[in-house]
Amino acid sequence: MNGAESLLRTLLDNGIDVCFMNPGTSEMQFVSALDRVPAMRGVLCLFEGVCSGAADGYARMTGRPAATLLHLGPGLANGLANFHNARKARSPIVNIVGEHSTQHLSYDAPLTADTALFARTVSGWTRVVASADRVGADAAEAVAAAIEPPGQVATLIVPADFSWSEGGAPGGAVETPVRRPPAAERVREAARILRGPEPAALLLGGRALLARGLAAAGRVTGRVFANRYAARLERGAGLFAPRRLPYFPEAAEEALARLKHLVLVESPPPVTFFGYPGRRSCPAPDDCQVHVLAAENEDGTAALEMPAASGLLETAPPARPALPAGAPLTAETAGMTLGALLPEGAIVSDEMVSSGEGVWPHLAGAPPHDYLPVTGGSIGQGLPVALGAALACPDRKVIALEADGSGMYTLQALWTMARERADVVTVIFANRRYRILDIEMRRTGAGQVGPRANDMLDLARPHLDWVRLAEGHGVAASRASTADEFIAQLRDALRERGPRLIEAQLG
Amino acid sequence: MNGAESLLRTLLDNGIDVCFMNPGTSEMQFVSALDRVPAMRGVLCLFEGVCSGAADGYARMTGRPAATLLHLGPGLANGLANFHNARKARSPIVNIVGEHSTQHLSYDAPLTADTALFARTVSGWTRVVASADRVGADAAEAVAAAIEPPGQVATLIVPADFSWSEGGAPGGAVETPVRRPPAAERVREAARILRGPEPAALLLGGRALLARGLAAAGRVTGRVFANRYAARLERGAGLFAPRRLPYFPEAAEEALARLKHLVLVESPPPVTFFGYPGRRSCPAPDDCQVHVLAAENEDGTAALEMPAASGLLETAPPARPALPAGAPLTAETAGMTLGALLPEGAIVSDEMVSSGEGVWPHLAGAPPHDYLPVTGGSIGQGLPVALGAALACPDRKVIALEADGSGMYTLQALWTMARERADVVTVIFANRRYRILDIEMRRTGAGQVGPRANDMLDLARPHLDWVRLAEGHGVAASRASTADEFIAQLRDALRERGPRLIEAQLG
């Protein structure tokens, strides 16, 4: 078999059977091999950022990697922003990038670039294959690197001649690494702090935000915070609800005020999203000690199930919101509608940006669901992550909550949703503005927003028509301008299977 | 003044008065300063690849840089593919990237990344500003680096605290470098070779492909080739027409067969686009000597105006094609229509991919126009380059000839065209397929295309509706399925000012 086939077989031997791809000439052997390796599912995306974002969403929901297949350095370049988000989500991804054949690389052809340099910006592991008979073995090493806890992007660059040459051999299955619980001494120390006389709290990230970790945390203490940029949070009725650390530094500082100890479980220390003039980047008090109960590559859930965990578990969620009949359509009334109608087991991909705070509280009382937030802050992850989650969990309804500004970075995801009949309802929160920047402009001390500055935040000239954009990509769509319209359209969309888009025109 | 304002003033002092931008929080000071520095025109793009591609188009038409303003490493990441193309076009661009404030960078915030590493993938010059009072001086150095012949992308990374701090001072105007003609000895040697008994030809790139260089080349010899990946070619009735080197290696080899000497003028040596099994990457014969008359940073036109240039200038172009009334709509009949209707002084941005060869010959007899081809081969440059060219040359009609596959990478360019009332007629050559890959699949020896491989080249499931996509972005659009419809719609579009899109559904 040739190198390309040996690579696909290696991925399959490791349980990787989905590949989000946008191939070109240097990847034709991989495409051709799909017919000889039918267990590998190729998912075509029309822009590479959709591939990388979808692989991120897939990994967040399964804990396992999907593969991506991209075309040379410049094709990889288009995937980097969502690989950055995947990197911050600690998502395992095996990223295959085709390269010019080795003899061609000595010429400065138009597409020639430093592919490995592109790769290193986002990859925890990067390798350029050195011979055809190494493709399978290197692919196995890429898998091992990707799934090494807590997970990372592993990029394997494959020159075309090694793909087309015979002599390939599958690299075999690699061992699945086990996340270890932290040493008993660390658990005892954390328990002592959390039960001690000084104000102390937990900050959870990683897999500690799934149901079992949350339940264990809730038995340890009532003071539990969630890292708002962690990959995935289980949420809703019956689940212990940690408090999400606020976005703006003042509110985050207020949330952590008077704490003497902050105990981290699979989370980096807290940090504000941006730095601002005269304001600290860490929202914890200066005299608050930060302790690590479980590092990001450890088993934080096992650590939380410590003998000390004997407290009462408080899981009474807020009541489910009522439908806001007759109301104007705002982030809040859209949130109430979502909270009232969200089906059990739904997966919510959130890139609402400025509308997010209005929606967030209303989902607390909905049936149990998964919530996939912004992780790396690079705009354009919401729709691709929803696509990947839908392919990972075909029996669950996915809801992409997206801003009109953010959605425009990777709107091509809609086409793949239509092609794969992905069960995704996309809601575009259309305020026709980079609204968050109105606030950030003031916060960074940039002063009065004059008319020319104002123009750079404005999405209303011309009007972005999301119904036509969706239909152009093959996704049925409608527009809601009142809460009643939104209720009716969302009900309708949830009743059917397959992709739908609702443009929620906020008043 | 603060650092941001000192930067904008430095750009203006150097004649850079257009900035294609997609700013975020770390760039708010630049946005705010637009009202204090009103001579700087901010052009908002909804995706960073539109910014970088538009700056490329602007530079190709003016020979001067535009600025780009992007948000942190991940925002820069989205611009890299079109910066790659700009790099290959030798386009001067001053790329400003905001960075977290210096104290914030010591934390691993969501958007924190190695911004300089992203920058180095495409930039000939990269610098991170080290203090607020250096912003202006560093900006001046960035300008100097960008315009150093033959031109490059210069990236200046500006931490937010240096933008918002007072103490900035403009860096002043830098000297415009002069392109030198090559040494007289090299000119004499080239003349001896070109007039000698052995078969010899010129290969032109860079500015030698503008009217004056072409006329001079045509007086030296009748055997003149054009580098098909050079930034800009002046073409049409009355201009000397070099032969464009073919895309596929067999045809390129045939074109150069039997040559003993190839004399380069502002062009790298010829190379095929891709490498293929058992085929050489350089299409020139093995025993063909390659000589450099003018390097890419030299004045090739002056070199061509050598005393030896005494031949008869052959400028009789093919006749203008007739309108293909009653014909089916194909790349050929669309090309005939374009050749028949193209207005004088038009600017053609070509990213037709597989449809290109059908259109190309029919534009030869059109009135003089500029032709902007693919340079770096990274798909998604056609619409942004057209946008940038339109802003560079507001009195000229721009025609973007785009494939349906390629257009999808940066379709957001349509919104900025509508916003800026850019005078661009976009023609989408819709064959509902990555057609070029059908050919490349065969060429790379990937064998029979099975149904699953075939599916990865298919854009018909679901149908991409370019009329709705354009309207969604605020651009009026129509669909043509016959040559007559295309003729009528193109006539109509050329008569009006402002953006229009025609989806040419090829039979």
Interface residues (C-beta under 8 A of the other chain):
Chain A: M21 P23 G24 T25 S26 M28 Q29 V31 S32 L34 D35 R36 P38 G42 L44 L46 F47 G49 G73 P74 G75 A77 N78 L80 A81 H84 N85 K88 H100 S101 Q103 H104 S106 Y107 D108 A109 P110 L111 A113 D114 L117 F118 R120 T121 V122 A160 D161 W164 Y229 P268 P269 V271 T272 F273 F274 G275 Y276 P277 S281 C282 V374 T375 G376 G377 S378 G380 G405 M408 Y409 L411 Q412 W415 A418 R419 I436 L437 E440 M441 R443 T444 G445 A446 G447 Q448 V449 G450 P451 R452 A453 D455 M456 L457 D458 L459 R461 P462 H463 L464 D465 W466 V467 R468 L469 E471 G472 H473 G474
Chain B: M21 P23 G24 T25 S26 M28 Q29 V31 S32 L34 D35 R36 P38 G42 L44 L46 F47 G49 G73 P74 G75 A77 N78 L80 A81 H84 N85 K88 H100 S101 Q103 H104 S106 Y107 D108 A109 P110 L111 A113 D114 L117 F118 R120 T121 V122 A160 D161 W164 Y229 P268 P269 V271 T272 F273 F274 G275 Y276 P277 S281 C282 V374 T375 G376 G377 S378 G380 G405 M408 Y409 L411 Q412 W415 A418 R419 I436 L437 E440 M441 R443 T444 G445 A446 G447 Q448 V449 G450 P451 R452 A453 D455 M456 L457 D458 L459 R461 P462 H463 L464 D465 W466 V467 R468 L469 E471 G472 H473 G474
